[in-house]
Structures are given as C-alpha cells and as structure tokens.
Amino acid sequence: MSDFIASIKANFNERYPGIHHAIVKHYFTSIIILIIFFAFILRYFQLNVGLPYLYFWDEPLTASNALQMIKTGDYNPHFFKYGSLMIYLNLLIDQLYRIYLSL
C-alpha cells in the first residue's frame, strides 16, 4: 500500500512541479494571518480593561491605597483585605520612583 501511495506522490510531483511548495507556503501564510487576526480581535476587545492600571484587576486596590498614603502622610492603609505588605511595597516603590524623578 505504501508503494502505491509513493507512486501517486511521485507521479503528482512529476506532473505538477513546485505545486507542493506553493500549497505549503499558502497554508503557512494563511495560518499566520489567522493567528494575527485572532490576536488582534482578542486585544481589541480587551483594550480598555483595567485602565489606568495596566496589569491586574486588583492593582487599583493596592496602588491607590499606596498613593493615598503618600498624599495624606497617614501610613495606615485602612484596607487589610489582602494584607498590608503589598500596599507597603507599592508605597516603597512609589517613594523610590519619586526620589528618582526629583534627581
């Protein structure tokens, strides 16, 4: 059976030289275009999720509290649902960034 398939394949390659390369090239190009299209669609529908915060849905809860602590000078976050370590780390990074910008 495999000899039969090999003979058909050889006969096809003799009759239509280069057609296999064109089909593979067209197939590869189509796959790349589909991947880019679906990536664009997914990115388009999720473009404004979470703005102005860029990374995670809970970032406003920690980053906003750290910024509020900088504004008021009160180092009690008044929010303990996630624990205060992440808020204090955000506060430290924000303070270091503020010092860096003032140089």
mmCIF file of the C-alpha atoms, coordinates in Angstrom:
data_MODEL
# 
_entry.id   MODEL 
# 
loop_
_atom_site.group_PDB 
_atom_site.id 
_atom_site.type_symbol 
_atom_site.label_atom_id 
_atom_site.label_alt_id 
_atom_site.label_comp_id 
_atom_site.label_asym_id 
_atom_site.label_entity_id 
_atom_site.label_seq_id 
_atom_site.pdbx_PDB_ins_code 
_atom_site.Cartn_x 
_atom_site.Cartn_y 
_atom_site.Cartn_z 
_atom_site.occupancy 
_atom_site.B_iso_or_equiv 
_atom_site.pdbx_formal_charge 
_atom_site.auth_seq_id 
_atom_site.auth_comp_id 
_atom_site.auth_asym_id 
_atom_site.auth_atom_id 
_atom_site.pdbx_PDB_model_num 
ATOM 1   C CA . MET A 1 1   ? 0.000   0.000  0.000   1.00 0.00 ? 1   MET A CA 1 
ATOM 2   C CA . SER A 1 2   ? 2.808   2.420  0.819   1.00 0.00 ? 2   SER A CA 1 
ATOM 3   C CA . ASP A 1 3   ? 4.385   1.753  -2.610  1.00 0.00 ? 3   ASP A CA 1 
ATOM 4   C CA . PHE A 1 4   ? 1.101   2.716  -4.213  1.00 0.00 ? 4   PHE A CA 1 
ATOM 5   C CA . ILE A 1 5   ? 0.957   5.993  -2.268  1.00 0.00 ? 5   ILE A CA 1 
ATOM 6   C CA . ALA A 1 6   ? 4.604   6.701  -3.038  1.00 0.00 ? 6   ALA A CA 1 
ATOM 7   C CA . SER A 1 7   ? 3.986   6.154  -6.758  1.00 0.00 ? 7   SER A CA 1 
ATOM 8   C CA . ILE A 1 8   ? 0.978   8.500  -6.715  1.00 0.00 ? 8   ILE A CA 1 
ATOM 9   C CA . LYS A 1 9   ? 3.029   11.115 -4.886  1.00 0.00 ? 9   LYS A CA 1 
ATOM 10  C CA . ALA A 1 10  ? 5.927   10.771 -7.340  1.00 0.00 ? 10  ALA A CA 1 
ATOM 11  C CA . ASN A 1 11  ? 3.530   10.966 -10.285 1.00 0.00 ? 11  ASN A CA 1 
ATOM 12  C CA . PHE A 1 12  ? 1.935   14.102 -8.828  1.00 0.00 ? 12  PHE A CA 1 
ATOM 13  C CA . ASN A 1 13  ? 5.330   15.745 -8.268  1.00 0.00 ? 13  ASN A CA 1 
ATOM 14  C CA . GLU A 1 14  ? 6.342   14.957 -11.861 1.00 0.00 ? 14  GLU A CA 1 
ATOM 15  C CA . ARG A 1 15  ? 3.133   16.348 -13.319 1.00 0.00 ? 15  ARG A CA 1 
ATOM 16  C CA . TYR A 1 16  ? 2.955   19.461 -11.148 1.00 0.00 ? 16  TYR A CA 1 
ATOM 17  C CA . PRO A 1 17  ? 6.450   20.526 -10.101 1.00 0.00 ? 17  PRO A CA 1 
ATOM 18  C CA . GLY A 1 18  ? 6.534   23.155 -7.398  1.00 0.00 ? 18  GLY A CA 1 
ATOM 19  C CA . ILE A 1 19  ? 2.836   22.865 -6.563  1.00 0.00 ? 19  ILE A CA 1 
ATOM 20  C CA . HIS A 1 20  ? 3.595   21.226 -3.207  1.00 0.00 ? 20  HIS A CA 1 
ATOM 21  C CA . HIS A 1 21  ? 5.846   24.137 -2.224  1.00 0.00 ? 21  HIS A CA 1 
ATOM 22  C CA . ALA A 1 22  ? 3.161   26.643 -3.245  1.00 0.00 ? 22  ALA A CA 1 
ATOM 23  C CA . ILE A 1 23  ? 0.488   24.822 -1.231  1.00 0.00 ? 23  ILE A CA 1 
ATOM 24  C CA . VAL A 1 24  ? 2.682   24.660 1.869   1.00 0.00 ? 24  VAL A CA 1 
ATOM 25  C CA . LYS A 1 25  ? 3.634   28.326 1.503   1.00 0.00 ? 25  LYS A CA 1 
ATOM 26  C CA . HIS A 1 26  ? -0.018  29.336 1.069   1.00 0.00 ? 26  HIS A CA 1 
ATOM 27  C CA . TYR A 1 27  ? -1.062  27.189 4.046   1.00 0.00 ? 27  TYR A CA 1 
ATOM 28  C CA . PHE A 1 28  ? 1.648   28.677 6.284   1.00 0.00 ? 28  PHE A CA 1 
ATOM 29  C CA . THR A 1 29  ? 0.733   32.226 5.247   1.00 0.00 ? 29  THR A CA 1 
ATOM 30  C CA . SER A 1 30  ? -2.950  31.550 5.935   1.00 0.00 ? 30  SER A CA 1 
ATOM 31  C CA . ILE A 1 31  ? -2.182  30.195 9.398   1.00 0.00 ? 31  ILE A CA 1 
ATOM 32  C CA . ILE A 1 32  ? -0.036  33.227 10.268  1.00 0.00 ? 32  ILE A CA 1 
ATOM 33  C CA . ILE A 1 33  ? -2.743  35.623 9.051   1.00 0.00 ? 33  ILE A CA 1 
ATOM 34  C CA . LEU A 1 34  ? -5.380  33.803 11.129  1.00 0.00 ? 34  LEU A CA 1 
ATOM 35  C CA . ILE A 1 35  ? -3.205  33.914 14.253  1.00 0.00 ? 35  ILE A CA 1 
ATOM 36  C CA . ILE A 1 36  ? -2.578  37.644 13.824  1.00 0.00 ? 36  ILE A CA 1 
ATOM 37  C CA . PHE A 1 37  ? -6.278  38.268 13.148  1.00 0.00 ? 37  PHE A CA 1 
ATOM 38  C CA . PHE A 1 38  ? -7.429  36.405 16.261  1.00 0.00 ? 38  PHE A CA 1 
ATOM 39  C CA . ALA A 1 39  ? -4.743  38.079 18.378  1.00 0.00 ? 39  ALA A CA 1 
ATOM 40  C CA . PHE A 1 40  ? -5.926  41.466 17.123  1.00 0.00 ? 40  PHE A CA 1 
ATOM 41  C CA . ILE A 1 41  ? -9.568  40.647 17.881  1.00 0.00 ? 41  ILE A CA 1 
ATOM 42  C CA . LEU A 1 42  ? -8.753  39.458 21.397  1.00 0.00 ? 42  LEU A CA 1 
ATOM 43  C CA . ARG A 1 43  ? -6.596  42.515 22.047  1.00 0.00 ? 43  ARG A CA 1 
ATOM 44  C CA . TYR A 1 44  ? -9.208  44.886 20.615  1.00 0.00 ? 44  TYR A CA 1 
ATOM 45  C CA . PHE A 1 45  ? -11.988 43.693 22.895  1.00 0.00 ? 45  PHE A CA 1 
ATOM 46  C CA . GLN A 1 46  ? -9.763  43.772 25.998  1.00 0.00 ? 46  GLN A CA 1 
ATOM 47  C CA . LEU A 1 47  ? -8.044  47.056 25.190  1.00 0.00 ? 47  LEU A CA 1 
ATOM 48  C CA . ASN A 1 48  ? -9.523  49.213 27.937  1.00 0.00 ? 48  ASN A CA 1 
ATOM 49  C CA . VAL A 1 49  ? -9.909  46.653 30.735  1.00 0.00 ? 49  VAL A CA 1 
ATOM 50  C CA . GLY A 1 50  ? -8.456  47.915 33.979  1.00 0.00 ? 50  GLY A CA 1 
ATOM 51  C CA . LEU A 1 51  ? -7.299  51.307 32.747  1.00 0.00 ? 51  LEU A CA 1 
ATOM 52  C CA . PRO A 1 52  ? -5.402  53.310 34.003  1.00 0.00 ? 52  PRO A CA 1 
ATOM 53  C CA . TYR A 1 53  ? -3.830  50.308 35.753  1.00 0.00 ? 53  TYR A CA 1 
ATOM 54  C CA . LEU A 1 54  ? -2.024  48.064 33.321  1.00 0.00 ? 54  LEU A CA 1 
ATOM 55  C CA . TYR A 1 55  ? -1.525  44.668 34.894  1.00 0.00 ? 55  TYR A CA 1 
ATOM 56  C CA . PHE A 1 56  ? -4.102  43.048 37.176  1.00 0.00 ? 56  PHE A CA 1 
ATOM 57  C CA . TRP A 1 57  ? -7.684  43.659 38.211  1.00 0.00 ? 57  TRP A CA 1 
ATOM 58  C CA . ASP A 1 58  ? -6.766  44.148 41.876  1.00 0.00 ? 58  ASP A CA 1 
ATOM 59  C CA . GLU A 1 59  ? -3.987  46.651 41.223  1.00 0.00 ? 59  GLU A CA 1 
ATOM 60  C CA . PRO A 1 60  ? -6.228  49.659 41.995  1.00 0.00 ? 60  PRO A CA 1 
ATOM 61  C CA . LEU A 1 61  ? -6.868  48.269 45.470  1.00 0.00 ? 61  LEU A CA 1 
ATOM 62  C CA . THR A 1 62  ? -3.195  48.228 46.390  1.00 0.00 ? 62  THR A CA 1 
ATOM 63  C CA . ALA A 1 63  ? -1.727  51.006 44.251  1.00 0.00 ? 63  ALA A CA 1 
ATOM 64  C CA . SER A 1 64  ? -4.447  53.534 45.063  1.00 0.00 ? 64  SER A CA 1 
ATOM 65  C CA . ASN A 1 65  ? -4.019  52.954 48.780  1.00 0.00 ? 65  ASN A CA 1 
ATOM 66  C CA . ALA A 1 66  ? -0.269  53.471 48.481  1.00 0.00 ? 66  ALA A CA 1 
ATOM 67  C CA . LEU A 1 67  ? -0.782  56.702 46.549  1.00 0.00 ? 67  LEU A CA 1 
ATOM 68  C CA . GLN A 1 68  ? -3.336  57.866 49.117  1.00 0.00 ? 68  GLN A CA 1 
ATOM 69  C CA . MET A 1 69  ? -0.787  57.212 51.870  1.00 0.00 ? 69  MET A CA 1 
ATOM 70  C CA . ILE A 1 70  ? 1.719   59.412 50.027  1.00 0.00 ? 70  ILE A CA 1 
ATOM 71  C CA . LYS A 1 71  ? -0.835  62.211 49.592  1.00 0.00 ? 71  LYS A CA 1 
ATOM 72  C CA . THR A 1 72  ? -2.067  62.283 53.179  1.00 0.00 ? 72  THR A CA 1 
ATOM 73  C CA . GLY A 1 73  ? 1.080   61.223 55.042  1.00 0.00 ? 73  GLY A CA 1 
ATOM 74  C CA . ASP A 1 74  ? -1.025  58.718 57.025  1.00 0.00 ? 74  ASP A CA 1 
ATOM 75  C CA . TYR A 1 75  ? 0.816   55.398 56.801  1.00 0.00 ? 75  TYR A CA 1 
ATOM 76  C CA . ASN A 1 76  ? -2.194  53.362 57.862  1.00 0.00 ? 76  ASN A CA 1 
ATOM 77  C CA . PRO A 1 77  ? -3.641  51.882 54.653  1.00 0.00 ? 77  PRO A CA 1 
ATOM 78  C CA . HIS A 1 78  ? -7.145  51.442 56.171  1.00 0.00 ? 78  HIS A CA 1 
ATOM 79  C CA . PHE A 1 79  ? -7.519  48.391 53.918  1.00 0.00 ? 79  PHE A CA 1 
ATOM 80  C CA . PHE A 1 80  ? -6.493  44.973 55.165  1.00 0.00 ? 80  PHE A CA 1 
ATOM 81  C CA . LYS A 1 81  ? -8.322  42.547 52.900  1.00 0.00 ? 81  LYS A CA 1 
ATOM 82  C CA . TYR A 1 82  ? -5.118  41.429 51.134  1.00 0.00 ? 82  TYR A CA 1 
ATOM 83  C CA . GLY A 1 83  ? -2.778  42.247 53.970  1.00 0.00 ? 83  GLY A CA 1 
ATOM 84  C CA . SER A 1 84  ? -0.719  45.391 54.053  1.00 0.00 ? 84  SER A CA 1 
ATOM 85  C CA . LEU A 1 85  ? 2.594   44.019 52.739  1.00 0.00 ? 85  LEU A CA 1 
ATOM 86  C CA . MET A 1 86  ? 1.701   44.627 49.096  1.00 0.00 ? 86  MET A CA 1 
ATOM 87  C CA . ILE A 1 87  ? 0.491   48.136 49.857  1.00 0.00 ? 87  ILE A CA 1 
ATOM 88  C CA . TYR A 1 88  ? 3.704   48.956 51.710  1.00 0.00 ? 88  TYR A CA 1 
ATOM 89  C CA . LEU A 1 89  ? 5.788   47.518 48.858  1.00 0.00 ? 89  LEU A CA 1 
ATOM 90  C CA . ASN A 1 90  ? 3.886   49.732 46.423  1.00 0.00 ? 90  ASN A CA 1 
ATOM 91  C CA . LEU A 1 91  ? 4.468   52.667 48.754  1.00 0.00 ? 91  LEU A CA 1 
ATOM 92  C CA . LEU A 1 92  ? 8.204   51.940 48.848  1.00 0.00 ? 92  LEU A CA 1 
ATOM 93  C CA . ILE A 1 93  ? 8.442   51.676 45.064  1.00 0.00 ? 93  ILE A CA 1 
ATOM 94  C CA . ASP A 1 94  ? 6.401   54.849 44.593  1.00 0.00 ? 94  ASP A CA 1 
ATOM 95  C CA . GLN A 1 95  ? 8.615   56.744 47.034  1.00 0.00 ? 95  GLN A CA 1 
ATOM 96  C CA . LEU A 1 96  ? 11.801  55.485 45.350  1.00 0.00 ? 96  LEU A CA 1 
ATOM 97  C CA . TYR A 1 97  ? 10.416  56.479 41.956  1.00 0.00 ? 97  TYR A CA 1 
ATOM 98  C CA . ARG A 1 98  ? 9.506   59.925 43.281  1.00 0.00 ? 98  ARG A CA 1 
ATOM 99  C CA . ILE A 1 99  ? 13.073  60.363 44.589  1.00 0.00 ? 99  ILE A CA 1 
ATOM 100 C CA . TYR A 1 100 ? 14.464  59.182 41.243  1.00 0.00 ? 100 TYR A CA 1 
ATOM 101 C CA . LEU A 1 101 ? 12.336  61.720 39.366  1.00 0.00 ? 101 LEU A CA 1 
ATOM 102 C CA . SER A 1 102 ? 13.459  64.558 41.624  1.00 0.00 ? 102 SER A CA 1 
ATOM 103 C CA . LEU A 1 103 ? 17.161  63.974 40.847  1.00 0.00 ? 103 LEU A CA 1 
# 
